[in-house]
């Protein structure tokens, strides 16, 4: 994991909480998707730029582990970093912490495979993209929380 990961901050909305008054577990997959889209924006500038380069990505595995609940109106920070870069696949680690005290909430490991969007077949991650994936977003904070 990077010592200086990209951070995406967002506020928990009322509708994301369950009858136990905590963020419903399935919402974390949504949170991962939104955070990774911000990361892709840091790597490519815009998702369409990735498609224009003949690349796309698909989730093949997601593992989530929780350490504490999050509640309505909490500000969460998703810290995104590259955990592993393979030939055609890569793993992103997304650590969710409460902002600003950084108390751990959950961790997700998400494995993606790079594909050709025209054929949906696996595609080798180009060297220039590999380099950007490791360095993109380091130290960048994107906030949708209004804090």
N, CA and C atoms as an extended XYZ file, in Angstrom:
441
Properties=species:S:1:pos:R:3:atomname:S:1:resname:S:1:resid:I:1 pbc="F F F"
N         0.839       -1.189        0.000 N   UNK     1
C         0.000        0.000        0.000 CA  UNK     1
C         0.877        1.242        0.000 C   UNK     1
N         0.426        2.252       -0.688 N   UNK     2
C         1.153        3.511       -0.784 CA  UNK     2
C         1.171        4.231        0.564 C   UNK     2
N         2.276        4.913        0.835 N   UNK     3
C         2.361        5.739        2.045 CA  UNK     3
C         1.551        7.018        1.890 C   UNK     3
N         1.171        7.331        0.672 N   UNK     4
C         0.480        8.583        0.373 CA  UNK     4
C        -0.677        8.319       -0.599 C   UNK     4
N        -1.659        7.490       -0.162 N   UNK     5
C        -2.711        7.091       -1.108 CA  UNK     5
C        -3.647        8.240       -1.475 C   UNK     5
N        -4.311        8.067       -2.582 N   UNK     6
C        -5.363        8.997       -2.970 CA  UNK     6
C        -6.486        8.879       -1.942 C   UNK     6
N        -7.114       10.011       -1.633 N   UNK     7
C        -8.226        9.999       -0.690 CA  UNK     7
C        -9.491       10.538       -1.351 C   UNK     7
N       -10.591        9.816       -1.136 N   UNK     8
C       -11.899       10.258       -1.599 CA  UNK     8
C       -12.800       10.352       -0.368 C   UNK     8
N       -13.287       11.555       -0.092 N   UNK     9
C       -14.139       11.786        1.080 CA  UNK     9
C       -15.591       11.968        0.647 C   UNK     9
N       -16.488       11.384        1.429 N   UNK    10
C       -17.920       11.489        1.139 CA  UNK    10
C       -18.697       11.389        2.452 C   UNK    10
N       -19.907       11.871        2.408 N   UNK    11
C       -20.755       11.877        3.592 CA  UNK    11
C       -21.805       10.763        3.472 C   UNK    11
N       -22.015       10.011        4.566 N   UNK    12
C       -23.021        8.957        4.601 CA  UNK    12
C       -24.402        9.599        4.567 C   UNK    12
N       -25.218        9.120        3.632 N   UNK    13
C       -26.583        9.634        3.495 CA  UNK    13
C       -27.550        8.749        4.280 C   UNK    13
N       -28.653        9.337        4.685 N   UNK    14
C       -29.660        8.648        5.492 CA  UNK    14
C       -30.130        7.350        4.827 C   UNK    14
N       -30.384        7.389        3.539 N   UNK    15
C       -30.914        6.230        2.819 CA  UNK    15
C       -29.917        5.072        2.727 C   UNK    15
N       -28.658        5.302        3.061 N   UNK    16
C       -27.642        4.253        3.008 CA  UNK    16
C       -27.582        3.439        4.299 C   UNK    16
N       -28.373        3.838        5.296 N   UNK    17
C       -28.355        3.167        6.594 CA  UNK    17
C       -29.503        2.166        6.694 C   UNK    17
N       -29.286        1.123        7.489 N   UNK    18
C       -30.273        0.058        7.626 CA  UNK    18
C       -31.063        0.207        8.930 C   UNK    18
N       -31.842       -0.803        9.252 N   UNK    19
C       -32.685       -0.778       10.456 CA  UNK    19
C       -31.856       -0.721       11.743 C   UNK    19
N       -30.596       -1.108       11.660 N   UNK    20
C       -29.703       -1.036       12.821 CA  UNK    20
C       -29.057        0.343       12.953 C   UNK    20
N       -29.420        1.249       12.048 N   UNK    21
C       -28.935        2.631       12.022 CA  UNK    21
C       -27.438        2.742       11.733 C   UNK    21
N       -26.946        1.791       10.939 N   UNK    22
C       -25.569        1.831       10.448 CA  UNK    22
C       -25.603        1.684        8.932 C   UNK    22
N       -24.499        2.008        8.277 N   UNK    23
C       -24.437        1.841        6.826 CA  UNK    23
C       -24.651        0.362        6.497 C   UNK    23
N       -25.622        0.105        5.629 N   UNK    24
C       -25.926       -1.256        5.192 CA  UNK    24
C       -24.723       -1.823        4.462 C   UNK    24
N       -24.362       -3.067        4.770 N   UNK    25
C       -23.127       -3.668        4.248 CA  UNK    25
C       -23.023       -3.604        2.731 C   UNK    25
N       -24.125       -3.802        2.010 N   UNK    26
C       -24.068       -3.802        0.540 CA  UNK    26
C       -23.691       -2.432       -0.025 C   UNK    26
N       -23.891       -1.378        0.727 N   UNK    27
C       -23.541       -0.028        0.262 CA  UNK    27
C       -22.042        0.136        0.067 C   UNK    27
N       -21.242       -0.674        0.767 N   UNK    28
C       -19.791       -0.531        0.638 CA  UNK    28
C       -19.309       -0.875       -0.770 C   UNK    28
N       -20.007       -1.774       -1.460 N   UNK    29
C       -19.648       -2.046       -2.861 CA  UNK    29
C       -19.884       -0.800       -3.701 C   UNK    29
N       -20.977       -0.072       -3.429 N   UNK    30
C       -21.215        1.206       -4.114 CA  UNK    30
C       -20.105        2.196       -3.793 C   UNK    30
N       -19.732        2.270       -2.519 N   UNK    31
C       -18.681        3.198       -2.105 CA  UNK    31
C       -17.362        2.878       -2.807 C   UNK    31
N       -17.039        1.589       -2.897 N   UNK    32
C       -15.815        1.174       -3.602 CA  UNK    32
C       -15.873        1.635       -5.052 C   UNK    32
N       -17.002        1.418       -5.705 N   UNK    33
C       -17.140        1.778       -7.113 CA  UNK    33
C       -16.957        3.282       -7.320 C   UNK    33
N       -17.558        4.080       -6.477 N   UNK    34
C       -17.425        5.534       -6.604 CA  UNK    34
C       -15.981        5.965       -6.362 C   UNK    34
N       -15.350        5.406       -5.330 N   UNK    35
C       -13.966        5.757       -5.019 CA  UNK    35
C       -13.022        5.345       -6.148 C   UNK    35
N       -13.219        4.153       -6.703 N   UNK    36
C       -12.355        3.681       -7.792 CA  UNK    36
C       -12.567        4.530       -9.043 C   UNK    36
N       -13.785        4.982       -9.287 N   UNK    37
C       -13.998        5.886      -10.422 CA  UNK    37
C       -13.206        7.174      -10.257 C   UNK    37
N       -13.097        7.682       -9.046 N   UNK    38
C       -12.265        8.869       -8.800 CA  UNK    38
C       -10.794        8.542       -9.058 C   UNK    38
N       -10.379        7.340       -8.661 N   UNK    39
C        -9.004        6.902       -8.918 CA  UNK    39
C        -8.741        6.801      -10.428 C   UNK    39
N        -9.682        6.216      -11.177 N   UNK    40
C        -9.535        6.094      -12.632 CA  UNK    40
C        -9.437        7.480      -13.265 C   UNK    40
N       -10.190        8.426      -12.737 N   UNK    41
C       -10.101        9.806      -13.221 CA  UNK    41
C        -8.682       10.342      -12.997 C   UNK    41
N        -8.053        9.992      -11.878 N   UNK    42
C        -6.674       10.432      -11.613 CA  UNK    42
C        -5.687        9.767      -12.577 C   UNK    42
N        -5.947        8.514      -12.931 N   UNK    43
C        -5.047        7.779      -13.832 CA  UNK    43
C        -5.202        8.247      -15.277 C   UNK    43
N        -6.450        8.384      -15.743 N   UNK    44
C        -6.719        8.633      -17.163 CA  UNK    44
C        -7.256       10.032      -17.463 C   UNK    44
N        -7.603       10.793      -16.453 N   UNK    45
C        -8.195       12.104      -16.683 CA  UNK    45
C        -9.701       12.032      -16.786 C   UNK    45
N       -10.201       10.967      -17.417 N   UNK    46
C       -11.631       10.748      -17.585 CA  UNK    46
C       -11.803        9.289      -18.002 C   UNK    46
N       -12.872        8.666      -17.583 N   UNK    47
C       -13.106        7.266      -17.933 CA  UNK    47
C       -13.106        7.056      -19.451 C   UNK    47
N       -13.667        8.010      -20.170 N   UNK    48
C       -13.718        7.892      -21.631 CA  UNK    48
C       -12.319        7.812      -22.234 C   UNK    48
N       -11.348        8.475      -21.621 N   UNK    49
C        -9.967        8.405      -22.107 CA  UNK    49
C        -9.434        6.976      -22.040 C   UNK    49
N        -9.831        6.230      -21.010 N   UNK    50
C        -9.426        4.833      -20.903 CA  UNK    50
C       -10.056        4.031      -22.049 C   UNK    50
N       -11.333        4.260      -22.291 N   UNK    51
C       -12.013        3.559      -23.393 CA  UNK    51
C       -11.405        3.921      -24.740 C   UNK    51
N       -11.074        5.206      -24.915 N   UNK    52
C       -10.456        5.656      -26.167 CA  UNK    52
C        -9.093        5.018      -26.390 C   UNK    52
N        -8.429        4.614      -25.307 N   UNK    53
C        -7.129        3.937      -25.409 CA  UNK    53
C        -7.299        2.437      -25.656 C   UNK    53
N        -8.552        1.995      -25.827 N   UNK    54
C        -8.798        0.574      -26.082 CA  UNK    54
C        -8.734       -0.272      -24.832 C   UNK    54
N        -9.024        0.344      -23.691 N   UNK    55
C        -8.952       -0.359      -22.410 CA  UNK    55
C       -10.252       -0.193      -21.633 C   UNK    55
N       -10.571       -1.194      -20.868 N   UNK    56
C       -11.645       -1.119      -19.881 CA  UNK    56
C       -11.284       -2.119      -18.791 C   UNK    56
N       -12.061       -2.149      -17.737 N   UNK    57
C       -11.745       -3.052      -16.638 CA  UNK    57
C       -13.035       -3.626      -16.075 C   UNK    57
N       -12.923       -4.856      -15.561 N   UNK    58
C       -14.061       -5.536      -14.959 CA  UNK    58
C       -13.658       -6.100      -13.609 C   UNK    58
N       -14.572       -6.028      -12.660 N   UNK    59
C       -14.340       -6.613      -11.334 CA  UNK    59
C       -14.441       -8.127      -11.461 C   UNK    59
N       -13.462       -8.836      -10.883 N   UNK    60
C       -13.533      -10.290      -10.840 CA  UNK    60
C       -13.606      -10.810       -9.409 C   UNK    60
N       -13.268       -9.947       -8.443 N   UNK    61
C       -13.338      -10.359       -7.040 CA  UNK    61
C       -13.350       -9.116       -6.157 C   UNK    61
N       -14.170       -9.177       -5.104 N   UNK    62
C       -14.161       -8.102       -4.112 CA  UNK    62
C       -14.315       -8.738       -2.734 C   UNK    62
N       -13.402       -8.403       -1.850 N   UNK    63
C       -13.453       -8.884       -0.484 CA  UNK    63
C       -13.559       -7.678        0.434 C   UNK    63
N       -14.554       -7.698        1.305 N   UNK    64
C       -14.773       -6.599        2.245 CA  UNK    64
C       -14.672       -7.121        3.665 C   UNK    64
N       -14.000       -6.358        4.510 N   UNK    65
C       -13.907       -6.666        5.932 CA  UNK    65
C       -14.206       -5.403        6.714 C   UNK    65
N       -15.035       -5.549        7.748 N   UNK    66
C       -15.432       -4.393        8.553 CA  UNK    66
C       -14.796       -4.451        9.924 C   UNK    66
N       -14.483       -3.270       10.459 N   UNK    67
C       -13.935       -3.198       11.810 CA  UNK    67
C       -14.770       -2.313       12.729 C   UNK    67
N       -15.639       -1.472       12.153 N   UNK    68
C       -16.506       -0.598       12.958 CA  UNK    68
C       -17.653       -0.115       12.076 C   UNK    68
N       -18.774        0.249       12.692 N   UNK    69
C       -19.893        0.759       11.903 CA  UNK    69
C       -19.709        2.224       11.529 C   UNK    69
N       -20.344        2.599       10.434 N   UNK    70
C       -20.444        4.009       10.053 CA  UNK    70
C       -21.924        4.380       10.149 C   UNK    70
N       -22.195        5.641       10.444 N   UNK    71
C       -23.557        6.100       10.687 CA  UNK    71
C       -23.917        7.282        9.786 C   UNK    71
N       -25.216        7.567        9.741 N   UNK    72
C       -25.721        8.709        9.004 CA  UNK    72
C       -24.939        9.968        9.349 C   UNK    72
N       -24.556       10.701        8.329 N   UNK    73
C       -23.861       11.987        8.391 CA  UNK    73
C       -22.374       11.885        8.744 C   UNK    73
N       -21.867       10.675        8.972 N   UNK    74
C       -20.414       10.522        9.140 CA  UNK    74
C       -19.737       10.907        7.829 C   UNK    74
N       -18.557       11.480        7.927 N   UNK    75
C       -17.724       11.677        6.744 CA  UNK    75
C       -16.727       10.526        6.720 C   UNK    75
N       -16.744        9.782        5.611 N   UNK    76
C       -15.807        8.683        5.443 CA  UNK    76
C       -14.763        9.072        4.413 C   UNK    76
N       -13.587        8.527        4.590 N   UNK    77
C       -12.489        8.750        3.663 CA  UNK    77
C       -12.071        7.386        3.118 C   UNK    77
N       -12.148        7.237        1.810 N   UNK    78
C       -11.682        6.025        1.144 CA  UNK    78
C       -10.256        6.289        0.667 C   UNK    78
N        -9.319        5.526        1.164 N   UNK    79
C        -7.911        5.655        0.757 CA  UNK    79
C        -7.615        4.546       -0.247 C   UNK    79
N        -7.297        4.944       -1.480 N   UNK    80
C        -7.176        4.007       -2.592 CA  UNK    80
C        -5.711        3.852       -2.982 C   UNK    80
N        -5.264        2.597       -3.070 N   UNK    81
C        -3.885        2.361       -3.508 CA  UNK    81
C        -3.808        1.037       -4.263 C   UNK    81
N        -2.774        0.912       -5.083 N   UNK    82
C        -2.530       -0.323       -5.828 CA  UNK    82
C        -1.869       -1.312       -4.884 C   UNK    82
N        -2.480       -2.470       -4.759 N   UNK    83
C        -1.924       -3.523       -3.905 CA  UNK    83
C        -1.078       -4.493       -4.723 C   UNK    83
N        -1.541       -4.756       -5.979 N   UNK    84
C        -0.815       -5.691       -6.842 CA  UNK    84
C        -1.092       -5.340       -8.295 C   UNK    84
N        -0.042       -5.426       -9.108 N   UNK    85
C        -0.169       -5.230      -10.555 CA  UNK    85
C         0.326       -6.490      -11.244 C   UNK    85
N        -0.574       -7.190      -11.902 N   UNK    86
C        -0.194       -8.372      -12.663 CA  UNK    86
C        -0.066       -8.029      -14.134 C   UNK    86
N        -0.117       -9.043      -14.969 N   UNK    87
C        -0.006       -8.846      -16.412 CA  UNK    87
C        -1.303       -8.260      -16.986 C   UNK    87
N        -2.429       -8.878      -16.653 N   UNK    88
C        -3.725       -8.407      -17.143 CA  UNK    88
C        -4.657       -8.004      -16.001 C   UNK    88
N        -4.277       -8.291      -14.773 N   UNK    89
C        -5.134       -7.970      -13.639 CA  UNK    89
C        -4.391       -7.103      -12.634 C   UNK    89
N        -5.166       -6.465      -11.790 N   UNK    90
C        -4.587       -5.649      -10.726 CA  UNK    90
C        -5.536       -5.627       -9.538 C   UNK    90
N        -4.966       -5.410       -8.364 N   UNK    91
C        -5.753       -5.351       -7.137 CA  UNK    91
C        -5.618       -3.967       -6.534 C   UNK    91
N        -6.762       -3.356       -6.252 N   UNK    92
C        -6.786       -2.088       -5.541 CA  UNK    92
C        -7.230       -2.347       -4.107 C   UNK    92
N        -6.594       -1.668       -3.197 N   UNK    93
C        -6.991       -1.717       -1.798 CA  UNK    93
C        -7.677       -0.404       -1.473 C   UNK    93
N        -8.861       -0.500       -0.888 N   UNK    94
C        -9.607        0.681       -0.498 CA  UNK    94
C        -9.849        0.586        1.003 C   UNK    94
N        -9.193        1.472        1.740 N   UNK    95
C        -9.361        1.519        3.194 CA  UNK    95
C       -10.303        2.650        3.542 C   UNK    95
N       -11.382        2.311        4.236 N   UNK    96
C       -12.354        3.305        4.673 CA  UNK    96
C       -12.070        3.668        6.123 C   UNK    96
N       -11.899        4.950        6.357 N   UNK    97
C       -11.700        5.456        7.716 CA  UNK    97
C       -12.672        6.610        7.945 C   UNK    97
N       -12.986        6.838        9.201 N   UNK    98
C       -13.825        7.984        9.532 CA  UNK    98
C       -12.953        9.230        9.464 C   UNK    98
N       -13.515       10.306        8.955 N   UNK    99
C       -12.785       11.572        8.850 CA  UNK    99
C       -13.324       12.524        9.909 C   UNK    99
N       -12.515       13.239       10.640 N   UNK   100
C       -11.068       13.394       10.466 CA  UNK   100
C       -10.209       12.532       11.377 C   UNK   100
N       -10.815       11.701       12.256 N   UNK   101
C        -9.999       10.991       13.249 CA  UNK   101
C        -9.305        9.738       12.717 C   UNK   101
N        -9.622        9.328       11.479 N   UNK   102
C        -8.981        8.191       10.803 CA  UNK   102
C        -9.227        6.859       11.501 C   UNK   102
N       -10.305        6.748       12.265 N   UNK   103
C       -10.612        5.452       12.875 CA  UNK   103
C       -11.071        4.484       11.785 C   UNK   103
N       -10.543        3.254       11.799 N   UNK   104
C       -10.837        2.280       10.742 CA  UNK   104
C       -12.310        1.874       10.729 C   UNK   104
N       -12.857        1.761        9.523 N   UNK   105
C       -14.239        1.334        9.334 CA  UNK   105
C       -14.290        0.020        8.558 C   UNK   105
N       -13.648       -0.022        7.391 N   UNK   106
C       -13.690       -1.224        6.543 CA  UNK   106
C       -12.526       -1.192        5.559 C   UNK   106
N       -12.215       -2.368        5.032 N   UNK   107
C       -11.181       -2.499        4.007 CA  UNK   107
C       -11.722       -3.375        2.886 C   UNK   107
N       -11.476       -2.953        1.665 N   UNK   108
C       -11.875       -3.740        0.497 CA  UNK   108
C       -10.654       -4.021       -0.360 C   UNK   108
N       -10.519       -5.258       -0.805 N   UNK   109
C        -9.553       -5.639       -1.832 CA  UNK   109
C       -10.370       -5.985       -3.064 C   UNK   109
N       -10.090       -5.284       -4.168 N   UNK   110
C       -10.863       -5.475       -5.387 CA  UNK   110
C        -9.914       -5.858       -6.513 C   UNK   110
N       -10.169       -7.009       -7.128 N   UNK   111
C        -9.369       -7.480       -8.247 CA  UNK   111
C       -10.120       -7.146       -9.531 C   UNK   111
N        -9.404       -6.493      -10.425 N   UNK   112
C        -9.941       -6.127      -11.738 CA  UNK   112
C        -9.116       -6.825      -12.802 C   UNK   112
N        -9.750       -7.084      -13.948 N   UNK   113
C        -9.016       -7.550      -15.113 CA  UNK   113
C        -9.162       -6.468      -16.183 C   UNK   113
N        -8.055       -6.167      -16.832 N   UNK   114
C        -8.057       -5.203      -17.930 CA  UNK   114
C        -8.550       -5.927      -19.170 C   UNK   114
N        -9.469       -5.279      -19.889 N   UNK   115
C       -10.033       -5.911      -21.083 CA  UNK   115
C       -10.025       -4.952      -22.265 C   UNK   115
N       -10.194       -5.529      -23.429 N   UNK   116
C       -10.442       -4.774      -24.655 CA  UNK   116
C       -11.952       -4.531      -24.688 C   UNK   116
N       -12.406       -3.268      -24.676 N   UNK   117
C       -13.849       -3.017      -24.623 CA  UNK   117
C       -14.609       -3.517      -25.847 C   UNK   117
N       -13.941       -3.692      -26.973 N   UNK   118
C       -14.610       -4.152      -28.191 CA  UNK   118
C       -14.896       -5.654      -28.157 C   UNK   118
N       -14.017       -6.410      -27.487 N   UNK   119
C       -14.146       -7.869      -27.511 CA  UNK   119
C       -14.394       -8.487      -26.131 C   UNK   119
N       -14.223       -7.683      -25.080 N   UNK   120
C       -14.327       -8.156      -23.684 CA  UNK   120
C       -13.278       -9.222      -23.354 C   UNK   120
N       -12.210       -9.297      -24.156 N   UNK   121
C       -11.140      -10.250      -23.869 CA  UNK   121
C       -10.052       -9.569      -23.050 C   UNK   121
N        -9.338      -10.388      -22.272 N   UNK   122
C        -8.268       -9.862      -21.433 CA  UNK   122
C        -7.238       -9.128      -22.271 C   UNK   122
N        -6.662       -8.109      -21.669 N   UNK   123
C        -5.667       -7.308      -22.370 CA  UNK   123
C        -4.531       -6.988      -21.400 C   UNK   123
N        -3.299       -7.077      -21.877 N   UNK   124
C        -2.143       -6.729      -21.055 CA  UNK   124
C        -2.200       -5.253      -20.688 C   UNK   124
N        -1.900       -4.969      -19.435 N   UNK   125
C        -1.871       -3.577      -18.981 CA  UNK   125
C        -0.641       -2.919      -19.598 C   UNK   125
N        -0.824       -1.875      -20.418 N   UNK   126
C         0.326       -1.210      -21.053 CA  UNK   126
C         1.272       -0.609      -20.015 C   UNK   126
N         2.575       -0.577      -20.350 N   UNK   127
C         3.589       -0.078      -19.418 CA  UNK   127
C         3.306        1.343      -18.938 C   UNK   127
N         2.887        2.243      -19.837 N   UNK   128
C         2.635        3.618      -19.417 CA  UNK   128
C         1.448        3.695      -18.451 C   UNK   128
N         0.459        2.837      -18.640 N   UNK   129
C        -0.693        2.796      -17.737 CA  UNK   129
C        -0.268        2.227      -16.389 C   UNK   129
N         0.575        1.198      -16.406 N   UNK   130
C         1.079        0.601      -15.158 CA  UNK   130
C         1.768        1.672      -14.312 C   UNK   130
N         2.600        2.470      -14.966 N   UNK   131
C         3.321        3.522      -14.243 CA  UNK   131
C         2.351        4.537      -13.643 C   UNK   131
N         1.375        4.962      -14.432 N   UNK   132
C         0.391        5.935      -13.937 CA  UNK   132
C        -0.455        5.351      -12.806 C   UNK   132
N        -0.761        4.065      -12.884 N   UNK   133
C        -1.581        3.441      -11.850 CA  UNK   133
C        -0.896        3.509      -10.488 C   UNK   133
N         0.403        3.368      -10.476 N   UNK   134
C         1.144        3.397       -9.216 CA  UNK   134
C         1.273        4.819       -8.675 C   UNK   134
N         1.455        5.782       -9.561 N   UNK   135
C         1.727        7.150       -9.104 CA  UNK   135
C         0.508        8.066       -9.093 C   UNK   135
N        -0.520        7.736       -9.869 N   UNK   136
C        -1.682        8.629       -9.999 CA  UNK   136
C        -2.392        8.813       -8.669 C   UNK   136
N        -2.710       10.034       -8.393 N   UNK   137
C        -3.514       10.347       -7.230 CA  UNK   137
C        -2.784       10.392       -5.912 C   UNK   137
N        -1.500       10.053       -5.895 N   UNK   138
C        -0.785       10.070       -4.622 CA  UNK   138
C        -0.867       11.467       -4.005 C   UNK   138
N        -1.374       11.514       -2.786 N   UNK   139
C        -1.491       12.779       -2.079 CA  UNK   139
C        -2.701       13.602       -2.483 C   UNK   139
N        -3.465       13.132       -3.480 N   UNK   140
C        -4.636       13.881       -3.952 CA  UNK   140
C        -5.819       13.603       -3.031 C   UNK   140
N        -6.559       14.652       -2.694 N   UNK   141
C        -7.794       14.515       -1.925 CA  UNK   141
C        -8.940       15.038       -2.788 C   UNK   141
N        -9.930       14.161       -3.010 N   UNK   142
C       -11.157       14.543       -3.707 CA  UNK   142
C       -12.257       14.456       -2.666 C   UNK   142
N       -12.990       15.543       -2.474 N   UNK   143
C       -14.033       15.526       -1.447 CA  UNK   143
C       -15.397       15.853       -2.031 C   UNK   143
N       -16.348       14.968       -1.699 N   UNK   144
C       -17.757       15.208       -2.001 CA  UNK   144
C       -18.520       15.421       -0.701 C   UNK   144
N       -17.787       15.582        0.400 N   UNK   145
C       -18.413       15.643        1.729 CA  UNK   145
C       -18.834       17.032        2.148 C   UNK   145
N       -18.251       18.051        1.558 N   UNK   146
C       -18.579       19.405        1.963 CA  UNK   146
C       -18.080       19.765        3.345 C   UNK   146
N       -17.042       19.082        3.774 N   UNK   147
C       -16.510       19.359        5.105 CA  UNK   147
C       -15.727       20.662        5.164 C   UNK   147
